[in-house]
Amino acid sequence: MLAAILYILVKLKIVRLNSFTGKSVKTTTKLSTSFKKINGIQYNDFLLKKDHNYVLHYDVELEEGSLDLLLRGKGKTSCSSNR
């Protein structure tokens, strides 16, 4: 019964399930993510030291849809990129 309700909510787009086709590798200093298809939200947390400079490199290629990249510090959005 619960599965039927969930199915209806997804079909009516009231509930959205995340789906990913790809890979993600994270180390202490680097994140490498590659997706063929992504439908949802992915979070990656990093602890950065105060009073240090950091450089973010990213390359995005989209055939359809959009990508929002949000960088937050202590709950505040510091930078936003929409591609």
Residue, then its C-alpha position, 0 to 999 in steps of 0.5 A: m500500500l505504501a509503495a503504491i502511494l509513493y508511486i502516485l506521489v512521484k508520478l504527480k511530481i509531489v515527491r522527487l527521488n534522486s537518481f545518479t548514473g556516474k561516479s564520485v571520488k573524494t579525497t581529503t584535498k580533491l573531489s572528482t565527480s562525473f555523471k552521465k545522468i543526475n536527477g536530484i541533489q548531491y552534497n559534498d562537504f569540505l572543511l577549509k582553514k580560516d585565513h587560507n586561499y583556495v582555488l576551485h576548478y570545475d568543468v561542466e558540460l550539459e546537454e539538458g537541464s541546469l546545474d547549481l553550484l553553491l558554496r556555503g560557509k557556516g550556513k551562509t551562501s558565499c558563491s553561486s554558479n548556475r550553468 
